[in-house]
Amino acid sequence: MLSHGLGLNSTAVLLRWINEPATRPFDLGDLVVVTAMTGDEFASTATDVTEVVLAEMRRHAIRYVQIGRNRLHTTAGGDGITVFSDTTAPTVLHIGVDCALSDEMLSAGTPR
């Protein structure tokens, strides 16, 4: 599993694993990439990831799971979490969530 935070490091690891098979000890069919959407992603990130990363994931049928909060408080049982997609043919990056991480931070008095 790879936690894809949509940033430089996790994107570089994923693209390297795709393009340089010797860097990974597993088949891409066994890889699950997960992104926990914060709700504060930049539109430009969504465009770049959709055009480059999702295209590569589709081409190699890599399983991609996108999740996010649908309310402020979640439970260990998964209440409060939405699975936006779970597919080997991703076409959309789901950056709009019902409850953003910044909502929790602001309600707790944590500065951005």
Secondary structure as the mmCIF struct_conf table of DSSP 4:
data_model
#
loop_
_struct_conf.conf_type_id
_struct_conf.id
_struct_conf.beg_label_comp_id
_struct_conf.beg_label_asym_id
_struct_conf.beg_label_seq_id
_struct_conf.end_label_comp_id
_struct_conf.end_label_asym_id
_struct_conf.end_label_seq_id
STRN STRN1 LEU A 2 SER A 3
BEND BEND1 LEU A 6 GLY A 7
HELX_RH_AL_P HELX_RH_AL_P1 LEU A 8 ASN A 19
HELX_RH_3T_P HELX_RH_3T_P1 PRO A 21 THR A 23
BEND BEND2 PRO A 25 PHE A 26
HELX_RH_3T_P HELX_RH_3T_P2 LEU A 28 ASP A 30
STRN STRN2 VAL A 32 MET A 37
BEND BEND3 GLY A 39 GLY A 39
HELX_RH_AL_P HELX_RH_AL_P2 ALA A 43 ASP A 48
HELX_RH_PI_P HELX_RH_PI_P1 VAL A 49 LEU A 54
HELX_RH_AL_P HELX_RH_AL_P3 ALA A 55 ARG A 59
TURN_TY1_P TURN_TY1_P1 HIS A 60 ALA A 61
STRN STRN3 ARG A 63 ARG A 69
BEND BEND4 ASN A 70 LEU A 72
TURN_TY1_P TURN_TY1_P2 ALA A 76 GLY A 77
TURN_TY1_P TURN_TY1_P3 ASP A 79 GLY A 80
STRN STRN4 ILE A 81 THR A 87
BEND BEND5 THR A 88 ALA A 89
BEND BEND6 ASP A 98 CYS A 99
HELX_RH_AL_P HELX_RH_AL_P4 LEU A 101 SER A 107
TURN_TY1_P TURN_TY1_P4 ALA A 108 GLY A 109
#
